[in-house]
Amino acid sequence: MSNVSFSAYAALGSVKPGAGAEALAKETAGKSGIADGFSTFKAALQEAEQAAMQTAVSGADPHAMVEALAQAELVLDAAVTVRDKVVEAYQELLRMPV
């Protein structure tokens, strides 16, 4: 039997209840959801572009190209949805009376 440990808190990216603010700050230091989203978006688009180039130039696996392009499309759709929600929230703020 292997000695594998699993922590639901680590898997969910959260701290245990009762942990102090210092532990939360230490665990989330250097992490940004927005920065991670941008890096994932950039990586998916670069992977799709690389797969398309390899298929066009060297006749690489077309299935890999279609898979990479589908992944890039999903990431792009998610980015557009987030952008639309941000614009909608900004417009709602502008409509609020001061």
Protein Blocks (a to p, Z undefined) as FASTA:
>chain_A
ZZddddfklmnopacehiafklmmmmmgoiafklmmmmmmmmmmmmmmmmmmmmmmnopa
fklmmmmmmmmmmmmmmmmmmmmmmmmmmmmmmmpcZZ
